[in-house]
Amino acid sequence: MVEIQTNDNQTTEKSQWLSLRDACRLLDVSNTTLRQWADNGYLRVYRTPGGHRRFLREDVESFANAPEQGREDTTESLALRKIRRSLGRNDVLQQPWYQSVEEEGKIRMRLFGRRLLSLLLQEAGPRRRRQELLEESHLLGREYGSEMSERGVTLKDTIEAFVFFRTMVLDSAIPSSWSRIIEAADRVLVGMADSYENSELSAPVESK
């Protein structure tokens, strides 16, 4: 971190410096998320003599627009950045489907997301390969649904989390691939529903 001067002799206009709170508002993320981004080096941060964090407005605005400007990004890396950025937004953090999963479950969700992302973005190729992808999507959905069910997450919240993920992927992909992604994603949803249904059927019946 670079220490900055905030007196009248500073060369940078005062309006170009953003406080932590103002930068959070501009990026629509929580204080904790922005601190983590700064500590990890994703965004330059400066310190006033009093120890307060300050961000250059142009840095924050550039960071906010980076995903849309990343023309050389692969679809997968762009989708990952969108997901990470969205998961730092206050409105997403307050969603019931996000709060219903404990920390270990969130880690498992991220691992599942990476596997699913690679699967959804694969080219289907020949008919046999396309069928294999659909079967793999269904199995992955069953695996994820089974784990979330065991963790006590409702089917509704599990689907809400997946729909959020699918939206981020579609927003990052080219339109010509949407139908293929949606087809595979539908098989994931069916797999989730199957696992929850099997979980209910295998649950012991309470005696009256």
C-alpha positions in Angstrom: 0.0 0.0 0.0 1.2 3.5 -0.8 0.7 6.3 1.7 -0.9 9.4 0.3 -1.2 13.0 1.5 -4.6 14.4 1.9 -3.7 18.0 2.7 -4.1 21.0 0.4 -0.7 20.4 -1.3 -1.7 17.1 -2.8 -1.5 17.0 -6.6 -4.5 14.8 -7.1 -7.9 16.4 -6.9 -9.8 15.4 -3.8 -12.8 14.3 -5.8 -10.6 11.6 -7.5 -10.1 9.8 -4.2 -12.8 7.4 -3.0 -13.3 6.2 0.6 -13.9 2.5 1.3 -17.6 3.2 1.6 -17.8 5.2 -1.6 -15.8 2.6 -3.6 -18.1 -0.1 -2.2 -21.2 1.8 -3.4 -19.7 2.2 -6.9 -18.8 -1.5 -7.2 -22.0 -2.6 -5.3 -20.1 -4.9 -3.0 -19.6 -5.2 0.8 -16.7 -3.7 2.8 -15.4 -7.2 3.4 -15.3 -8.1 -0.2 -13.5 -4.9 -1.3 -10.9 -5.2 1.5 -10.2 -8.8 0.3 -9.9 -7.6 -3.3 -7.5 -4.9 -2.3 -5.5 -7.2 0.0 -5.2 -9.8 -2.9 -3.9 -7.1 -5.2 -6.9 -7.0 -7.5 -7.4 -3.2 -6.9 -4.8 -0.7 -5.8 -5.3 0.8 -2.4 -3.7 3.8 -0.7 -3.4 4.8 3.0 -3.9 8.3 4.4 -1.6 9.4 7.2 -4.5 8.5 9.5 -4.6 4.9 8.2 -7.8 5.2 6.2 -8.1 3.4 2.9 -8.4 5.4 -0.3 -9.0 4.3 -3.9 -8.5 6.3 -7.1 -11.8 6.8 -8.8 -10.3 5.9 -12.2 -9.0 2.6 -10.8 -12.4 1.7 -9.3 -14.2 2.6 -12.5 -11.7 0.7 -14.6 -12.1 -2.4 -12.3 -15.9 -2.1 -12.5 -15.8 -2.2 -16.3 -13.0 -4.8 -16.6 -15.2 -7.9 -17.4 -16.9 -6.2 -20.3 -13.7 -4.9 -21.7 -11.8 -8.2 -21.4 -12.0 -9.1 -25.1 -9.1 -11.6 -24.9 -10.7 -13.5 -22.0 -11.9 -17.0 -22.6 -15.6 -17.6 -22.0 -14.8 -19.7 -18.9 -12.5 -17.1 -17.3 -15.1 -14.3 -18.1 -17.9 -16.4 -16.5 -15.7 -17.0 -13.4 -15.0 -13.3 -13.0 -18.7 -12.5 -13.4 -19.7 -15.1 -10.8 -17.0 -13.9 -8.3 -18.0 -10.3 -8.7 -21.7 -11.1 -8.4 -21.1 -13.1 -5.2 -19.5 -10.0 -3.6 -22.6 -7.9 -4.2 -24.7 -7.1 -1.1 -28.0 -8.1 -2.8 -26.7 -11.6 -3.7 -25.2 -12.1 -0.2 -28.7 -11.5 1.3 -30.4 -14.0 -1.0 -32.0 -16.9 1.0 -30.4 -19.5 -1.2 -26.9 -18.1 -0.4 -27.5 -17.8 3.3 -29.0 -21.3 3.6 -25.6 -22.9 2.8 -22.9 -23.1 5.5 -19.3 -22.1 4.7 -18.2 -25.7 3.9 -21.2 -26.0 1.6 -20.2 -22.8 -0.2 -16.8 -24.3 -0.8 -18.4 -27.4 -2.3 -20.6 -25.2 -4.4 -17.6 -23.4 -5.8 -15.9 -26.8 -6.7 -19.1 -28.0 -8.3 -19.4 -24.7 -10.2 -15.9 -25.1 -11.7 -16.7 -28.7 -12.9 -20.1 -27.6 -14.2 -18.7 -24.6 -16.0 -16.1 -26.7 -17.9 -18.9 -29.2 -18.8 -21.4 -26.6 -20.0 -18.8 -24.8 -22.2 -17.6 -28.0 -23.9 -18.4 -28.3 -27.6 -20.9 -31.0 -28.2 -19.3 -32.4 -31.4 -20.7 -35.7 -32.8 -24.1 -37.0 -31.7 -22.6 -39.6 -29.5 -20.4 -37.0 -27.7 -23.4 -34.8 -27.3 -25.3 -37.6 -25.6 -22.4 -38.3 -23.3 -22.3 -34.6 -22.3 -26.0 -34.7 -21.5 -25.6 -37.9 -19.4 -22.7 -36.4 -17.6 -24.7 -33.2 -16.9 -27.5 -35.3 -15.4 -25.1 -37.3 -13.2 -23.4 -34.1 -12.0 -26.8 -32.7 -11.2 -27.7 -35.8 -9.2 -24.4 -35.6 -7.3 -24.8 -31.9 -6.5 -28.5 -32.3 -5.5 -27.7 -35.3 -3.3 -25.0 -33.3 -1.4 -27.1 -30.2 -1.0 -30.0 -32.4 0.2 -27.8 -34.0 2.8 -26.7 -30.6 4.0 -30.4 -29.7 4.6 -30.6 -27.2 1.7 -34.1 -27.1 0.2 -34.7 -28.0 -3.4 -35.9 -24.5 -4.1 -32.7 -22.9 -2.7 -30.6 -25.4 -4.6 -32.4 -24.5 -7.9 -32.2 -20.8 -7.1 -28.4 -21.1 -6.7 -28.1 -23.0 -10.0 -30.2 -20.5 -11.9 -28.0 -17.7 -10.7 -24.9 -19.7 -11.9 -26.5 -20.5 -15.2 -27.4 -16.9 -15.8 -23.8 -15.9 -15.3 -22.6 -18.5 -17.8 -25.1 -17.5 -20.4 -24.2 -13.8 -20.0 -20.6 -14.7 -20.7 -21.2 -17.0 -23.7 -21.8 -16.2 -27.3 -25.5 -16.4 -28.4 -24.8 -19.3 -30.8 -23.9 -21.5 -27.8 -26.9 -20.7 -25.7 -29.2 -23.5 -26.8 -26.4 -26.1 -26.1 -25.7 -24.7 -22.7 -29.4 -24.5 -21.8 -29.9 -28.1 -23.0 -27.1 -29.3 -20.7 -28.3 -27.1 -17.8 -31.7 -28.6 -18.1 -30.3 -32.1 -17.6 -28.5 -30.8 -14.5 -31.8 -29.5 -13.1 -33.5 -32.9 -13.8 -30.6 -34.6 -12.0 -31.1 -32.4 -9.0 -34.8 -33.1 -8.9 -34.1 -36.8 -9.1 -31.7 -36.8 -6.2 -34.1 -34.9 -4.0 -37.0 -37.2 -4.9 -34.9 -40.2 -4.1 -33.8 -38.6 -0.8 -37.5 -38.2 0.1 -38.4 -41.7 -0.8 -35.5 -43.2 1.2 -36.2 -41.0 4.3 -37.6 -43.1 7.2 -41.3 -42.6 7.9 -42.1 -41.4 11.4 -44.4 -43.6 13.3 -47.5 -41.9 14.7 
